[in-house]
Amino acid sequence: MFNRTTLLVLAAALAAGLGLLAARFAFAPQTTHAPPMKAVHLIDPPRAVPAFSLRQSDGTPLVPGELKGHWTLVFLGFTHCPDLCPTTLAELARAQKQWESLPETTRPRVLFVSVDPDRDTPDRVGEYAHAFHRDTIAATADVPTLERFARSVGLVFAKSPPAADAPADAYAVDHSATLVALDPDGRMAGIVQPPLDAGAIASDFTQLTKAAP
């Protein structure tokens, strides 16, 4: 069980993680090899992401090689999220519709990773994400794997206990609202911070896709 002290520590860790992420990239230089961006803050040079293995909604592993060849936007969340997750996925779906004319072989991708594996089975995550857009990649894993993956891309999450008079499974999960951009080589190449603008996101990732070698 969580107590008040534990909750405060988790909240502080989440806030610190978000602050460090923002500080790390707020003044990062835009790469000179890309067109001016409206929504994504590019970092140069991109950062390698350690090997990972998540579980996709169809039960197959999601490993770094699966994402190569595409720009990918990574978003952490969970299906019981009351506001941030549905709002973000709805805005990303609008961006996805705008780049649907790009070739499927290079079209940008959205990866939704549930950080609530106790309630979110892979197929449940897929059902939830695909309700916003059919092309969204949905995945999850056990908590240690999710923690390693989140850290590798500069994101954080922490389970928050339910109210004293609420059921044990009525907890929430605090998580980063920032999106991480992986380049076609699977490297961490930038971030997108809220508030999100679907038009700006679609424009940026369309340009990045067309500029990719």
C-alpha positions in Angstrom: 0.0 0.0 0.0 1.0 3.6 -0.6 1.2 6.0 2.3 1.2 9.8 2.1 5.0 10.0 2.2 5.4 7.5 -0.6 2.9 9.4 -2.7 4.7 12.7 -2.2 8.0 11.0 -3.2 6.5 9.6 -6.4 4.9 12.9 -7.2 8.2 14.7 -6.7 10.1 12.2 -8.8 7.5 12.6 -11.6 7.8 16.4 -11.5 11.6 16.2 -11.4 11.7 13.9 -14.3 9.5 16.2 -16.4 11.5 19.2 -15.4 14.8 17.5 -16.4 13.3 16.5 -19.7 12.1 20.0 -20.4 15.5 21.5 -19.4 17.4 19.0 -21.5 15.6 19.9 -24.7 14.3 23.4 -24.2 17.6 24.9 -25.5 18.7 21.9 -27.7 19.8 23.1 -31.1 17.7 22.4 -34.1 19.5 20.1 -36.6 20.8 22.0 -39.6 19.8 19.2 -41.9 16.1 19.6 -41.4 13.5 22.2 -42.3 12.2 24.6 -39.6 9.8 22.8 -37.3 6.6 24.1 -35.8 5.8 21.4 -33.1 8.8 19.1 -32.7 12.0 20.2 -30.9 14.8 18.3 -32.7 18.0 17.3 -31.0 21.3 17.0 -32.8 22.8 14.5 -32.7 20.0 12.0 -32.1 20.4 9.7 -29.2 20.6 5.9 -29.5 17.8 4.0 -27.6 18.8 0.8 -25.8 17.3 -2.4 -27.0 13.7 -3.0 -25.7 10.9 -5.6 -26.2 7.3 -4.6 -25.7 4.2 -6.6 -26.4 2.0 -5.4 -29.2 -1.8 -5.6 -29.2 -1.7 -8.7 -31.5 0.6 -10.5 -29.1 3.8 -10.1 -31.2 7.0 -8.5 -29.8 7.7 -4.9 -30.5 11.5 -4.5 -30.8 13.5 -1.5 -32.2 13.8 -3.0 -35.7 10.0 -2.8 -36.0 10.1 1.0 -35.9 13.0 1.5 -38.4 12.2 3.3 -41.7 9.6 5.6 -40.1 9.4 8.6 -37.9 7.6 7.5 -34.8 5.8 9.5 -32.0 5.9 7.7 -28.7 3.2 8.5 -26.1 2.9 6.9 -22.6 -0.6 6.5 -21.1 -3.2 4.0 -20.0 -6.8 3.2 -21.0 -8.4 4.3 -17.7 -6.9 7.8 -18.2 -9.7 10.3 -17.7 -8.5 13.2 -19.8 -4.9 13.5 -21.0 -4.7 10.3 -22.9 -7.9 10.5 -24.9 -7.2 14.2 -25.7 -3.7 13.4 -26.9 -4.7 10.4 -29.0 -7.6 12.4 -30.5 -5.2 15.2 -31.5 -2.7 12.7 -32.9 -5.4 11.0 -34.9 -6.1 14.3 -36.6 -2.4 14.5 -37.5 -2.4 10.9 -38.7 -5.3 11.6 -41.0 -3.4 14.5 -42.6 -0.4 12.3 -43.5 -2.4 9.3 -44.7 -1.5 10.2 -48.3 2.2 9.5 -47.6 3.5 6.0 -48.7 2.8 3.3 -46.1 6.4 2.3 -46.2 7.6 5.6 -44.8 4.5 7.1 -43.3 5.0 8.4 -39.7 3.7 6.2 -36.9 2.2 6.8 -33.5 3.2 4.3 -30.7 0.9 4.3 -27.6 2.5 2.5 -24.7 0.3 1.6 -21.7 2.1 1.9 -18.4 -0.7 0.2 -16.6 -0.2 -3.5 -17.3 -2.2 -4.7 -14.3 -5.4 -3.5 -16.0 -4.3 -3.1 -19.7 -3.8 -6.3 -21.5 -2.2 -6.0 -25.0 -5.5 -6.5 -26.8 -7.3 -4.0 -24.5 -4.6 -1.4 -25.3 -5.0 -2.1 -29.0 -8.8 -1.8 -28.8 -8.5 1.5 -27.0 -5.8 3.0 -29.3 -7.4 1.8 -32.6 -10.7 3.5 -31.6 -8.8 6.8 -32.2 -6.9 5.7 -35.4 -6.5 2.3 -36.9 -2.8 2.8 -37.7 -1.7 3.5 -34.1 0.7 0.9 -32.7 -0.3 -0.2 -29.3 1.9 -2.0 -26.8 2.6 -2.7 -23.1 4.9 -4.9 -21.0 5.6 -5.7 -17.4 6.4 -2.8 -15.1 10.2 -3.3 -14.9 10.4 -3.4 -18.7 8.2 -0.3 -19.0 10.3 1.6 -16.5 13.5 0.8 -18.5 11.9 1.8 -21.8 10.5 5.0 -20.3 13.9 6.0 -18.9 15.6 5.3 -22.2 13.5 8.0 -23.9 13.5 10.4 -21.0 9.9 9.8 -19.8 8.5 8.9 -16.4 5.4 7.4 -14.9 4.3 6.5 -11.3 1.3 4.6 -9.9 -0.9 6.8 -7.7 -3.0 5.1 -5.0 -6.8 5.3 -5.0 -8.8 7.3 -2.5 -9.2 5.7 0.9 -12.9 4.8 0.3 -12.3 3.7 -3.4 -11.8 0.1 -4.7 -8.2 -1.1 -4.9 -8.2 -1.0 -8.7 -9.4 2.6 -8.8 -5.9 4.0 -8.9 -4.4 6.4 -11.5 -1.0 6.5 -13.2 0.8 9.8 -13.4 2.9 10.0 -16.6 4.7 12.3 -18.9 2.5 14.3 -21.3 5.5 15.0 -23.6 5.8 12.9 -26.8 9.1 11.5 -28.0 10.1 11.5 -31.6 12.2 8.5 -32.9 13.8 8.9 -36.3 13.8 6.3 -39.0 16.9 4.7 -37.4 15.1 4.3 -34.1 17.0 7.0 -32.3 15.6 9.6 -30.0 15.6 12.6 -32.2 13.2 15.1 -30.6 10.2 15.9 -28.4 6.8 17.4 -28.9 5.4 19.2 -25.8 1.8 20.1 -25.1 -0.4 21.8 -26.0 -0.5 19.8 -29.1 -1.4 21.2 -32.5 -2.4 18.4 -35.0 -1.8 20.6 -38.0 1.7 21.6 -36.8 2.6 18.0 -35.9 1.3 16.7 -39.3 3.3 19.4 -41.1 6.5 18.7 -39.3 6.5 14.9 -39.7 5.4 15.1 -43.3 8.5 17.3 -43.9 10.8 15.1 -41.9 9.5 12.0 -43.8 10.0 13.6 -47.2 13.5 14.8 -46.2 14.6 11.4 -44.9 17.3 9.8 -47.1 
